[in-house]
Amino acid sequence: MFRIQTLNKISPLGLDLFPRDRYEVASDIPNPDAILVRSAEMNNMEIPSSVQAIARAGAGYNNIPVARCSEKGIVVFNTPGANANAVKELTIAAMLISSRDIVGGINWVSSAAGKSDIAELVEKEKSKFTGPEIKGKVLGVVGLGAIGVMVANDAIALGMEVIGYDPYISVDAAWNLSREVARADTLEGLLAKADYITLHIPQSETTKGLIDAEKLRMMKKEARIVNFSRAGLVKDKDIIEALESGKISAYVTDFPTTELSNCKRVISIPHLGASTPEAEDNCAVMAVKQIMDFLEGGAIRNSVNFPRCKLDQRAPFRLLVINKNIPNMVGQITTILAGASINIADLINHHRDEYAYNIIDTEQKISDSVMEQIRKVDGIIRVRTIAK
């Protein structure tokens, strides 16, 4: 029986996938095998030693202590693409409201409500809320993952000229990207050409504060910036200064702060990027399937800290090993198995940065004493077995 702890309200569409005869699911379950989380803060949480996996029902994972999990052999999953359409739709809306002062116009009508001559006032005041169309303008898409690709393709359909920048674009994303999207060789080249810039990259040590005073100076006068990725990608102080000087026309963000809300040219949205019932369902379903595949078969996909790894099981027993990515680890493991007269039917070894993951199928059951020998090998982090 696998035990799953939920730290947030998770869509029933996902939770219902857990077979109740093999899984126990609760928010207060002790010693869980895996944790399902959305926005709950885990960085200061004491994670039980029983936890083998954490699945984030969403793309971002800043709320999870990934480095600490890696050291303990805890596989962290996210659900890239599950909420892509929801974020894409809001991004398109953000470009429109950053161009046409729709928000200002609506607020003005609300303030004028109750005045008998409002229809006449509308004709006099509407010119205050005019703005350009997006058709024919240049959109720069920074990050061509699932969301960035969808934004780029839909912007093409809306008649925009689209430039994309992503030095790490995946093969899948490249296949899905419209041929009409031009490629920028550098971020600076994209910023210099774009009328609109939308960010779709994760926050990391290298991307934090990416849009700063220097980058803002490179942009076209009155460019508009949309950020539905992460707050830390943009330096608030620098963008407020650029807005107040007239260098930038508008900044639409899904991450409000007191400073940003006090700037008239900032349109702050209360973190609604993935807040649709469809996105929550999709994320939950993907997260649950990834946990089940890992716990039951050892497969890893969409992990943020360990390599993608899958092997069709062709033998009765399976050994799963997480270790540091150092020489001769596989050799030491297979030597121990051979010494115990255990025949290896198939194996696969993949690594990612400092860590490696092994799936080894065997004809014979691996005894506790052999498992203990493997655990004692220097560099081994976690070991477990699965019987077919």
C-alpha positions as CSV (number, residue, x, y, z in Angstrom):
1,M,0.0,0.0,0.0
2,F,1.5,3.3,-1.1
3,R,0.8,6.4,1.1
4,I,0.3,9.8,-0.5
5,Q,0.2,13.1,1.4
6,T,-1.5,16.1,-0.2
7,L,-0.4,19.6,1.0
8,N,-3.0,21.5,-1.0
9,K,-6.4,20.9,-2.4
10,I,-5.8,18.7,-5.4
11,S,-8.4,18.2,-8.2
12,P,-10.5,15.1,-7.6
13,L,-10.0,14.3,-11.3
14,G,-6.4,13.5,-10.5
15,L,-6.9,11.9,-7.0
16,D,-9.5,9.6,-8.4
17,L,-6.8,7.9,-10.5
18,F,-5.2,6.4,-7.5
19,P,-6.5,2.8,-7.1
20,R,-7.9,2.7,-3.5
21,D,-6.8,-0.9,-3.0
22,R,-3.1,0.2,-3.5
23,Y,-3.0,3.8,-2.4
24,E,-4.0,5.6,0.7
25,V,-4.4,9.4,0.2
26,A,-4.8,12.0,2.9
27,S,-3.6,15.5,3.9
28,D,-2.4,14.4,7.4
29,I,-1.0,11.0,6.5
30,P,2.2,10.0,8.4
31,N,5.4,8.7,6.7
32,P,4.1,9.1,3.1
33,D,5.8,7.5,0.1
34,A,5.1,10.6,-1.9
35,I,3.8,14.2,-1.6
36,L,1.4,16.0,-3.9
37,V,1.7,19.8,-3.7
38,R,0.6,23.0,-5.5
39,S,1.6,26.2,-3.8
40,A,2.3,25.1,-0.2
41,E,5.7,26.3,1.0
42,M,8.0,23.3,1.6
43,N,11.5,25.0,1.8
44,N,11.5,25.1,5.6
45,M,9.5,21.8,5.9
46,E,11.0,18.7,7.6
47,I,10.4,16.1,4.9
48,P,9.9,12.6,6.3
49,S,12.7,10.1,5.3
50,S,9.9,7.8,3.9
51,V,9.3,10.3,1.0
52,Q,10.5,9.0,-2.3
53,A,8.9,11.6,-4.6
54,I,7.3,15.0,-4.6
55,A,5.0,16.1,-7.5
56,R,4.2,19.7,-8.0
57,A,0.8,20.1,-9.7
58,G,2.1,23.0,-11.8
59,A,5.2,24.1,-13.7
60,G,7.0,26.2,-11.1
61,Y,8.8,24.6,-8.2
62,N,10.4,27.4,-6.2
63,N,8.3,26.3,-3.2
64,I,10.2,23.0,-3.1
65,P,13.7,22.5,-1.7
66,V,15.0,20.8,-4.8
67,A,18.7,20.7,-3.8
68,R,17.9,19.1,-0.4
69,C,15.6,16.6,-2.1
70,S,18.4,15.6,-4.6
71,E,20.8,15.0,-1.7
72,K,18.2,12.6,-0.1
73,G,17.3,10.9,-3.4
74,I,13.8,12.4,-3.5
75,V,12.6,12.7,-7.1
76,V,10.8,16.1,-7.7
77,F,8.3,16.2,-10.5
78,N,6.5,19.1,-12.1
79,T,3.8,19.3,-14.8
80,P,5.1,21.4,-17.7
81,G,2.5,22.1,-20.3
82,A,-0.5,21.0,-18.2
83,N,-1.5,24.6,-17.6
84,A,0.0,26.0,-20.8
85,N,-3.3,26.9,-22.5
86,A,-4.5,28.8,-19.4
87,V,-1.4,30.9,-19.2
88,K,-1.3,31.4,-23.0
89,E,-4.9,32.8,-23.0
90,L,-4.1,35.3,-20.2
91,T,-0.9,36.3,-22.0
92,I,-2.8,37.2,-25.1
93,A,-5.3,39.1,-23.0
94,A,-2.4,40.9,-21.3
95,M,-1.0,42.1,-24.6
96,L,-4.4,43.5,-25.5
97,I,-5.0,45.3,-22.2
98,S,-1.5,46.7,-22.3
99,S,-2.2,48.3,-25.7
100,R,-5.8,49.5,-25.5
101,D,-6.4,51.0,-22.1
102,I,-9.3,48.7,-21.4
103,V,-8.7,48.6,-17.6
104,G,-8.6,52.4,-17.4
105,G,-11.7,52.7,-19.5
106,I,-13.7,50.3,-17.4
107,N,-12.6,52.0,-14.2
108,W,-13.6,55.4,-15.7
109,V,-17.1,54.1,-16.6
110,S,-17.5,52.7,-13.1
111,S,-16.5,56.1,-11.6
112,A,-19.0,57.9,-13.9
113,A,-21.9,55.5,-13.1
114,G,-25.0,57.4,-11.8
115,K,-24.4,60.5,-13.9
116,S,-27.4,61.1,-16.1
117,D,-25.2,62.3,-19.0
118,I,-22.8,59.4,-19.0
119,A,-23.5,58.6,-22.7
120,E,-22.4,62.2,-23.6
121,L,-19.4,61.9,-21.3
122,V,-18.3,58.7,-23.1
123,E,-18.0,60.5,-26.4
124,K,-16.0,63.3,-24.8
125,E,-13.7,61.1,-22.7
126,K,-13.1,57.9,-24.8
127,S,-10.0,59.4,-26.5
128,K,-8.2,59.2,-23.2
129,F,-8.2,55.4,-23.4
130,T,-7.1,54.8,-27.0
131,G,-4.2,52.6,-27.9
132,P,-2.6,50.7,-30.8
133,E,-3.6,47.4,-32.3
134,I,-1.3,44.4,-31.9
135,K,-1.7,43.2,-35.5
136,G,1.5,44.0,-37.4
137,K,3.5,44.6,-34.3
138,V,6.6,42.6,-33.3
139,L,6.3,40.2,-30.3
140,G,9.4,38.8,-28.7
141,V,8.9,35.5,-26.9
142,V,11.6,34.7,-24.3
143,G,11.4,31.0,-23.6
144,L,9.9,28.5,-26.1
145,G,8.6,25.8,-23.8
146,A,5.0,24.6,-23.9
147,I,3.6,28.0,-23.0
148,G,6.0,30.1,-25.1
149,V,5.3,28.0,-28.2
150,M,1.5,28.3,-27.8
151,V,1.8,32.1,-27.3
152,A,4.1,32.4,-30.4
153,N,1.8,30.4,-32.6
154,D,-1.4,32.2,-31.6
155,A,0.3,35.6,-32.0
156,I,1.2,34.6,-35.6
157,A,-2.5,33.8,-36.1
158,L,-3.4,37.3,-34.8
159,G,-1.2,38.9,-37.4
160,M,1.8,39.7,-35.3
161,E,5.4,39.3,-36.3
162,V,7.0,36.9,-33.8
163,I,10.6,36.5,-32.7
164,G,11.6,33.7,-30.3
165,Y,14.6,33.3,-28.1
166,D,15.5,30.0,-26.4
167,P,19.0,28.5,-26.6
168,Y,17.7,25.4,-24.9
169,I,14.6,24.7,-27.0
170,S,13.5,21.0,-26.8
171,V,12.9,18.9,-29.9
172,D,9.2,18.6,-29.0
173,A,8.8,22.3,-28.7
174,A,10.7,22.9,-32.0
175,W,8.3,20.5,-33.8
176,N,5.3,22.4,-32.5
177,L,6.6,25.9,-33.2
178,S,5.2,27.7,-36.3
179,R,7.7,28.1,-39.1
180,E,6.8,31.7,-39.3
181,V,8.4,32.4,-35.9
182,A,11.8,34.0,-36.5
183,R,14.8,33.0,-34.3
184,A,16.8,35.5,-32.3
185,D,20.4,34.5,-31.8
186,T,20.6,36.6,-28.6
187,L,18.3,38.0,-26.0
188,E,19.7,41.5,-26.7
189,G,18.8,41.2,-30.4
190,L,15.2,40.3,-29.5
191,L,14.8,43.1,-27.0
192,A,15.9,45.7,-29.5
193,K,13.3,44.7,-32.1
194,A,10.2,43.8,-30.1
195,D,7.2,46.1,-29.5
196,Y,5.9,43.5,-27.0
197,I,8.0,41.2,-24.8
198,T,6.6,38.2,-23.0
199,L,8.6,36.0,-20.6
200,H,8.2,32.3,-20.4
201,I,11.3,31.0,-18.6
202,P,11.9,29.5,-15.1
203,Q,13.6,31.6,-12.4
204,S,17.1,30.5,-11.5
205,E,20.3,32.0,-10.4
206,T,21.1,32.9,-14.0
207,T,17.6,34.3,-14.9
208,K,16.9,36.2,-11.6
209,G,16.7,39.9,-12.4
210,L,17.1,39.2,-16.1
211,I,15.1,42.3,-17.0
212,D,17.0,45.1,-15.4
213,A,18.0,48.7,-16.2
214,E,20.5,47.6,-18.7
215,K,18.1,45.4,-20.6
216,L,15.4,48.0,-20.4
217,R,17.7,50.5,-22.1
218,M,18.0,48.1,-25.1
219,M,14.3,48.0,-25.7
220,K,12.3,50.1,-28.2
221,K,10.7,53.2,-26.8
222,E,7.2,52.5,-25.5
223,A,7.7,48.7,-25.6
224,R,5.3,46.7,-23.5
225,I,6.4,43.8,-21.2
226,V,4.3,40.8,-20.0
227,N,5.4,38.6,-17.2
228,F,3.4,35.5,-16.2
229,S,6.5,33.4,-15.4
230,R,8.1,34.5,-12.1
231,A,8.2,37.7,-10.2
232,G,12.0,37.6,-9.8
233,L,12.7,37.7,-13.5
234,V,12.1,41.5,-13.5
235,K,13.7,44.0,-11.2
236,D,10.7,46.0,-10.0
237,K,12.7,49.2,-9.2
238,D,14.2,49.3,-12.6
239,I,11.0,48.7,-14.5
240,I,9.1,51.4,-12.4
241,E,11.8,53.9,-13.3
242,A,11.5,52.9,-17.0
243,L,7.7,53.3,-16.9
244,E,7.9,56.7,-15.2
245,S,10.4,58.0,-17.7
246,G,8.3,56.9,-20.6
247,K,10.9,54.4,-21.9
248,I,8.4,51.5,-21.4
249,S,4.6,52.0,-22.0
250,A,3.2,49.2,-19.8
251,Y,4.1,46.3,-17.6
252,V,1.6,43.5,-17.0
253,T,2.5,41.1,-14.2
254,D,0.8,38.2,-12.5
255,F,2.9,39.0,-9.3
256,P,1.6,42.2,-7.6
257,T,3.7,44.0,-5.0
258,T,3.0,47.2,-3.1
259,E,5.6,49.1,-5.1
260,L,4.2,47.9,-8.4
261,S,0.5,48.6,-7.5
262,N,1.5,52.2,-6.8
263,C,2.7,52.7,-10.4
264,K,0.0,53.8,-12.8
265,R,1.4,52.1,-15.8
266,V,1.7,48.7,-14.1
267,I,-1.3,46.3,-14.6
268,S,-1.2,43.9,-11.7
269,I,-3.1,40.6,-12.0
270,P,-3.6,38.5,-8.8
271,H,-1.6,35.4,-9.9
272,L,-4.3,34.1,-12.2
273,G,-2.1,32.5,-14.8
274,A,-3.1,28.9,-14.2
275,S,-6.2,29.6,-12.3
276,T,-8.7,27.8,-14.5
277,P,-10.5,24.6,-13.6
278,E,-9.2,23.0,-16.7
279,A,-5.6,23.8,-15.8
280,E,-6.0,22.5,-12.2
281,D,-7.5,19.3,-13.5
282,N,-4.7,18.8,-16.1
283,C,-1.9,19.4,-13.6
284,A,-3.4,17.1,-11.0
285,V,-3.8,14.3,-13.6
286,M,-0.3,14.6,-14.9
287,A,1.2,14.8,-11.3
288,V,-0.7,11.7,-10.2
289,K,0.3,9.7,-13.2
290,Q,4.0,10.6,-12.8
291,I,3.9,9.5,-9.1
292,M,2.2,6.2,-9.9
293,D,4.6,5.4,-12.8
294,F,7.6,6.1,-10.5
295,L,6.3,4.3,-7.4
296,E,5.0,1.2,-9.3
297,G,7.6,1.0,-12.1
298,G,10.5,3.3,-11.3
299,A,9.9,5.4,-14.4
300,I,11.0,9.1,-14.3
301,R,9.6,11.8,-16.6
302,N,9.3,15.5,-16.0
303,S,11.6,15.5,-13.1
304,V,13.4,18.7,-12.2
305,N,16.3,17.1,-10.5
306,F,16.9,13.6,-11.9
307,P,17.2,12.3,-15.5
308,R,14.3,11.1,-17.6
309,C,14.5,7.3,-17.4
310,K,12.2,4.5,-18.5
311,L,12.7,0.8,-19.2
312,D,10.1,-1.8,-20.2
313,Q,10.2,-4.5,-17.5
314,R,11.1,-7.9,-18.9
315,A,12.1,-9.7,-15.7
316,P,10.2,-10.5,-12.4
317,F,12.3,-8.2,-10.3
318,R,13.5,-4.6,-10.6
319,L,16.3,-2.8,-8.7
320,L,16.2,1.0,-8.6
321,V,19.3,2.9,-7.6
322,I,19.9,6.7,-7.1
323,N,23.6,7.6,-6.8
324,K,26.1,10.4,-7.3
325,N,27.3,10.7,-10.8
326,I,30.8,9.4,-10.3
327,P,32.9,6.7,-12.2
328,N,32.4,3.0,-11.8
329,M,29.1,3.1,-9.9
330,V,27.3,0.7,-12.4
331,G,30.3,-1.6,-12.3
332,Q,30.3,-1.8,-8.5
333,I,26.5,-2.5,-8.4
334,T,26.7,-5.2,-11.1
335,T,29.7,-6.9,-9.4
336,I,27.7,-7.2,-6.2
337,L,24.8,-8.7,-8.1
338,A,27.1,-11.2,-9.9
339,G,28.7,-12.2,-6.6
340,A,25.2,-13.1,-5.4
341,S,24.5,-15.2,-8.6
342,I,21.8,-12.7,-9.6
343,N,21.3,-12.6,-13.4
344,I,20.7,-9.2,-15.0
345,A,18.1,-9.3,-17.7
346,D,18.3,-5.6,-18.7
347,L,19.5,-2.3,-17.3
348,I,19.6,1.4,-18.1
349,N,21.7,4.2,-16.5
350,H,21.1,7.9,-17.1
351,H,22.6,10.9,-15.4
352,R,21.8,14.5,-14.9
353,D,24.4,16.9,-13.5
354,E,25.6,15.5,-10.1
355,Y,23.2,12.6,-9.9
356,A,22.5,9.3,-11.8
357,Y,19.6,6.9,-11.9
358,N,19.7,3.1,-12.6
359,I,16.9,0.7,-13.5
360,I,18.2,-2.9,-13.3
361,D,15.9,-5.9,-14.1
362,T,16.9,-9.2,-12.6
363,E,15.8,-12.8,-12.9
364,Q,16.2,-13.5,-9.2
365,K,14.9,-11.7,-6.1
366,I,17.5,-9.5,-4.5
367,S,17.9,-10.4,-0.8
368,D,18.1,-7.9,2.0
369,S,21.8,-8.7,2.6
370,V,22.6,-7.9,-1.1
371,M,20.6,-4.7,-0.8
372,E,22.6,-3.7,2.2
373,Q,25.9,-4.3,0.3
374,I,24.7,-2.0,-2.4
375,R,23.7,0.7,0.1
376,K,27.2,0.6,1.6
377,V,28.8,1.5,-1.8
378,D,30.3,5.0,-1.5
379,G,28.1,7.4,-3.6
380,I,24.9,5.4,-3.3
381,I,22.0,7.6,-2.1
382,R,18.9,5.5,-2.3
383,V,18.0,1.9,-3.3
384,R,14.7,0.1,-3.6
385,T,13.2,-3.0,-5.3
386,I,10.0,-3.7,-7.2
387,A,8.5,-7.1,-7.9
388,K,6.4,-7.6,-11.1
